[in-house]
Structures are given as C-alpha cells and as structure tokens.
Amino acid sequence: MKTSLINKKIIHYLQSIADEGTFYMRKKTGHPVCVASYGGQQRSFTLCQTPNSNYCRYMKARVNQFVRHLPINHTYTFSLKKEQ
C-alpha cells in the first residue's frame, strides 16, 4: 500500500473521531500534522512521508496508541484493511 494512501486513511479516521468542526491540517515545512479537538482537548498527530517497508504496521500502531491516550470513549481501533 502506498504511503499517500495510508496517510489519507489515517486523516479520514482521525477526522471521523474528532469533535465536530475542529479538524484541520497544518504543514509549514516537513511532515504534515493533523490537529483537532478530541473530547474538548486539542491534540496533534504528525504524519510521516518517508516510506519504508514497515510503514503500514508502524503507522497503525502509532495511530492506535494516539487514540488510546485521547480523553474519549472509543471502542474500535484503526485498521488499514479494505472496508467492505
């Protein structure tokens, strides 16, 4: 799976669990950053653009760790499998 596709899925997922109307992307230089309020607290998540062979597995673990530490009640985890 391409890096850009993985990043798009992560962005869509983080946007779907963010508080209504608070999600935006910030990138001055370097890596893109997803910024949003989750449970009333503003948090940011940095995306990588440097692909490697473990990028898919690495990002899946990072996103799930990020979500576990958010002040929200969220029961499902991020997955990169194709949705049916």
PyMOL CGO cylinders between C-alpha atoms (Angstrom):
from pymol import cmd
from pymol.cgo import CYLINDER

trace = [
    CYLINDER, 0.00, 0.00, 0.00, 1.35, 3.45, -0.92, 0.3, 1, 1, 1, 1, 1, 1,
    CYLINDER, 1.35, 3.45, -0.92, 2.36, 5.93, 1.73, 0.3, 1, 1, 1, 1, 1, 1,
    CYLINDER, 2.36, 5.93, 1.73, -0.07, 8.57, 0.46, 0.3, 1, 1, 1, 1, 1, 1,
    CYLINDER, -0.07, 8.57, 0.46, -2.99, 6.13, 0.65, 0.3, 1, 1, 1, 1, 1, 1,
    CYLINDER, -2.99, 6.13, 0.65, -2.08, 5.16, 4.21, 0.3, 1, 1, 1, 1, 1, 1,
    CYLINDER, -2.08, 5.16, 4.21, -1.86, 8.84, 5.19, 0.3, 1, 1, 1, 1, 1, 1,
    CYLINDER, -1.86, 8.84, 5.19, -5.27, 9.56, 3.61, 0.3, 1, 1, 1, 1, 1, 1,
    CYLINDER, -5.27, 9.56, 3.61, -6.86, 6.72, 5.59, 0.3, 1, 1, 1, 1, 1, 1,
    CYLINDER, -6.86, 6.72, 5.59, -5.29, 7.99, 8.80, 0.3, 1, 1, 1, 1, 1, 1,
    CYLINDER, -5.29, 7.99, 8.80, -6.52, 11.52, 8.11, 0.3, 1, 1, 1, 1, 1, 1,
    CYLINDER, -6.52, 11.52, 8.11, -10.06, 10.27, 7.42, 0.3, 1, 1, 1, 1, 1, 1,
    CYLINDER, -10.06, 10.27, 7.42, -10.06, 8.17, 10.60, 0.3, 1, 1, 1, 1, 1, 1,
    CYLINDER, -10.06, 8.17, 10.60, -8.78, 10.97, 12.84, 0.3, 1, 1, 1, 1, 1, 1,
    CYLINDER, -8.78, 10.97, 12.84, -11.27, 13.38, 11.28, 0.3, 1, 1, 1, 1, 1, 1,
    CYLINDER, -11.27, 13.38, 11.28, -14.14, 10.97, 11.95, 0.3, 1, 1, 1, 1, 1, 1,
    CYLINDER, -14.14, 10.97, 11.95, -13.39, 10.74, 15.70, 0.3, 1, 1, 1, 1, 1, 1,
    CYLINDER, -13.39, 10.74, 15.70, -12.58, 14.44, 16.22, 0.3, 1, 1, 1, 1, 1, 1,
    CYLINDER, -12.58, 14.44, 16.22, -15.01, 16.92, 17.75, 0.3, 1, 1, 1, 1, 1, 1,
    CYLINDER, -15.01, 16.92, 17.75, -17.31, 18.45, 15.15, 0.3, 1, 1, 1, 1, 1, 1,
    CYLINDER, -17.31, 18.45, 15.15, -15.64, 21.13, 13.02, 0.3, 1, 1, 1, 1, 1, 1,
    CYLINDER, -15.64, 21.13, 13.02, -12.28, 21.18, 14.80, 0.3, 1, 1, 1, 1, 1, 1,
    CYLINDER, -12.28, 21.18, 14.80, -10.10, 19.12, 12.45, 0.3, 1, 1, 1, 1, 1, 1,
    CYLINDER, -10.10, 19.12, 12.45, -7.51, 20.82, 10.24, 0.3, 1, 1, 1, 1, 1, 1,
    CYLINDER, -7.51, 20.82, 10.24, -4.15, 20.06, 8.64, 0.3, 1, 1, 1, 1, 1, 1,
    CYLINDER, -4.15, 20.06, 8.64, -1.05, 22.10, 9.45, 0.3, 1, 1, 1, 1, 1, 1,
    CYLINDER, -1.05, 22.10, 9.45, 2.15, 21.97, 7.43, 0.3, 1, 1, 1, 1, 1, 1,
    CYLINDER, 2.15, 21.97, 7.43, 4.65, 24.76, 7.27, 0.3, 1, 1, 1, 1, 1, 1,
    CYLINDER, 4.65, 24.76, 7.27, 7.64, 22.63, 6.34, 0.3, 1, 1, 1, 1, 1, 1,
    CYLINDER, 7.64, 22.63, 6.34, 8.38, 18.98, 6.83, 0.3, 1, 1, 1, 1, 1, 1,
    CYLINDER, 8.38, 18.98, 6.83, 5.76, 16.47, 7.88, 0.3, 1, 1, 1, 1, 1, 1,
    CYLINDER, 5.76, 16.47, 7.88, 2.01, 17.17, 7.71, 0.3, 1, 1, 1, 1, 1, 1,
    CYLINDER, 2.01, 17.17, 7.71, 0.29, 17.48, 11.08, 0.3, 1, 1, 1, 1, 1, 1,
    CYLINDER, 0.29, 17.48, 11.08, -3.35, 16.64, 11.90, 0.3, 1, 1, 1, 1, 1, 1,
    CYLINDER, -3.35, 16.64, 11.90, -4.73, 18.97, 14.57, 0.3, 1, 1, 1, 1, 1, 1,
    CYLINDER, -4.73, 18.97, 14.57, -8.16, 18.63, 16.21, 0.3, 1, 1, 1, 1, 1, 1,
    CYLINDER, -8.16, 18.63, 16.21, -10.04, 18.68, 19.47, 0.3, 1, 1, 1, 1, 1, 1,
    CYLINDER, -10.04, 18.68, 19.47, -10.82, 15.28, 20.93, 0.3, 1, 1, 1, 1, 1, 1,
    CYLINDER, -10.82, 15.28, 20.93, -13.08, 15.31, 23.96, 0.3, 1, 1, 1, 1, 1, 1,
    CYLINDER, -13.08, 15.31, 23.96, -12.51, 19.05, 24.35, 0.3, 1, 1, 1, 1, 1, 1,
    CYLINDER, -12.51, 19.05, 24.35, -8.71, 18.85, 24.34, 0.3, 1, 1, 1, 1, 1, 1,
    CYLINDER, -8.71, 18.85, 24.34, -6.67, 19.96, 21.34, 0.3, 1, 1, 1, 1, 1, 1,
    CYLINDER, -6.67, 19.96, 21.34, -4.21, 17.29, 20.18, 0.3, 1, 1, 1, 1, 1, 1,
    CYLINDER, -4.21, 17.29, 20.18, -1.95, 16.88, 17.17, 0.3, 1, 1, 1, 1, 1, 1,
    CYLINDER, -1.95, 16.88, 17.17, -0.70, 13.85, 15.27, 0.3, 1, 1, 1, 1, 1, 1,
    CYLINDER, -0.70, 13.85, 15.27, 2.29, 14.03, 12.92, 0.3, 1, 1, 1, 1, 1, 1,
    CYLINDER, 2.29, 14.03, 12.92, 2.25, 12.02, 9.71, 0.3, 1, 1, 1, 1, 1, 1,
    CYLINDER, 2.25, 12.02, 9.71, 5.40, 10.71, 8.08, 0.3, 1, 1, 1, 1, 1, 1,
    CYLINDER, 5.40, 10.71, 8.08, 6.17, 10.98, 4.40, 0.3, 1, 1, 1, 1, 1, 1,
    CYLINDER, 6.17, 10.98, 4.40, 9.24, 8.79, 4.32, 0.3, 1, 1, 1, 1, 1, 1,
    CYLINDER, 9.24, 8.79, 4.32, 8.15, 5.34, 3.23, 0.3, 1, 1, 1, 1, 1, 1,
    CYLINDER, 8.15, 5.34, 3.23, 9.86, 2.17, 4.31, 0.3, 1, 1, 1, 1, 1, 1,
    CYLINDER, 9.86, 2.17, 4.31, 8.91, -1.49, 4.33, 0.3, 1, 1, 1, 1, 1, 1,
    CYLINDER, 8.91, -1.49, 4.33, 7.29, -1.32, 7.80, 0.3, 1, 1, 1, 1, 1, 1,
    CYLINDER, 7.29, -1.32, 7.80, 5.42, 1.97, 7.32, 0.3, 1, 1, 1, 1, 1, 1,
    CYLINDER, 5.42, 1.97, 7.32, 1.96, 0.38, 7.30, 0.3, 1, 1, 1, 1, 1, 1,
    CYLINDER, 1.96, 0.38, 7.30, 2.50, -1.57, 10.52, 0.3, 1, 1, 1, 1, 1, 1,
    CYLINDER, 2.50, -1.57, 10.52, 4.34, 1.30, 12.20, 0.3, 1, 1, 1, 1, 1, 1,
    CYLINDER, 4.34, 1.30, 12.20, 1.63, 3.89, 11.49, 0.3, 1, 1, 1, 1, 1, 1,
    CYLINDER, 1.63, 3.89, 11.49, -1.18, 1.53, 12.51, 0.3, 1, 1, 1, 1, 1, 1,
    CYLINDER, -1.18, 1.53, 12.51, 0.46, 1.07, 15.91, 0.3, 1, 1, 1, 1, 1, 1,
    CYLINDER, 0.46, 1.07, 15.91, 1.13, 4.82, 16.30, 0.3, 1, 1, 1, 1, 1, 1,
    CYLINDER, 1.13, 4.82, 16.30, -2.46, 5.78, 15.47, 0.3, 1, 1, 1, 1, 1, 1,
    CYLINDER, -2.46, 5.78, 15.47, -3.90, 3.21, 17.87, 0.3, 1, 1, 1, 1, 1, 1,
    CYLINDER, -3.90, 3.21, 17.87, -1.57, 4.39, 20.64, 0.3, 1, 1, 1, 1, 1, 1,
    CYLINDER, -1.57, 4.39, 20.64, -2.57, 8.01, 19.96, 0.3, 1, 1, 1, 1, 1, 1,
    CYLINDER, -2.57, 8.01, 19.96, -6.29, 7.13, 20.14, 0.3, 1, 1, 1, 1, 1, 1,
    CYLINDER, -6.29, 7.13, 20.14, -5.85, 5.14, 23.37, 0.3, 1, 1, 1, 1, 1, 1,
    CYLINDER, -5.85, 5.14, 23.37, -4.49, 8.25, 25.08, 0.3, 1, 1, 1, 1, 1, 1,
    CYLINDER, -4.49, 8.25, 25.08, -7.33, 10.52, 23.96, 0.3, 1, 1, 1, 1, 1, 1,
    CYLINDER, -7.33, 10.52, 23.96, -9.97, 11.60, 26.50, 0.3, 1, 1, 1, 1, 1, 1,
    CYLINDER, -9.97, 11.60, 26.50, -12.81, 9.97, 24.54, 0.3, 1, 1, 1, 1, 1, 1,
    CYLINDER, -12.81, 9.97, 24.54, -14.83, 6.78, 24.79, 0.3, 1, 1, 1, 1, 1, 1,
    CYLINDER, -14.83, 6.78, 24.79, -13.83, 4.99, 21.63, 0.3, 1, 1, 1, 1, 1, 1,
    CYLINDER, -13.83, 4.99, 21.63, -14.08, 1.21, 21.40, 0.3, 1, 1, 1, 1, 1, 1,
    CYLINDER, -14.08, 1.21, 21.40, -12.80, 0.33, 17.94, 0.3, 1, 1, 1, 1, 1, 1,
    CYLINDER, -12.80, 0.33, 17.94, -9.23, 0.61, 16.68, 0.3, 1, 1, 1, 1, 1, 1,
    CYLINDER, -9.23, 0.61, 16.68, -7.69, 1.86, 13.46, 0.3, 1, 1, 1, 1, 1, 1,
    CYLINDER, -7.69, 1.86, 13.46, -7.15, -0.72, 10.74, 0.3, 1, 1, 1, 1, 1, 1,
    CYLINDER, -7.15, -0.72, 10.74, -5.77, -0.44, 7.23, 0.3, 1, 1, 1, 1, 1, 1,
    CYLINDER, -5.77, -0.44, 7.23, -7.76, -3.36, 5.85, 0.3, 1, 1, 1, 1, 1, 1,
    CYLINDER, -7.76, -3.36, 5.85, -10.06, -2.65, 2.94, 0.3, 1, 1, 1, 1, 1, 1,
    CYLINDER, -10.06, -2.65, 2.94, -13.60, -1.88, 4.05, 0.3, 1, 1, 1, 1, 1, 1,
    CYLINDER, -13.60, -1.88, 4.05, -16.36, -3.97, 2.53, 0.3, 1, 1, 1, 1, 1, 1,
]
cmd.load_cgo(trace, "trace")
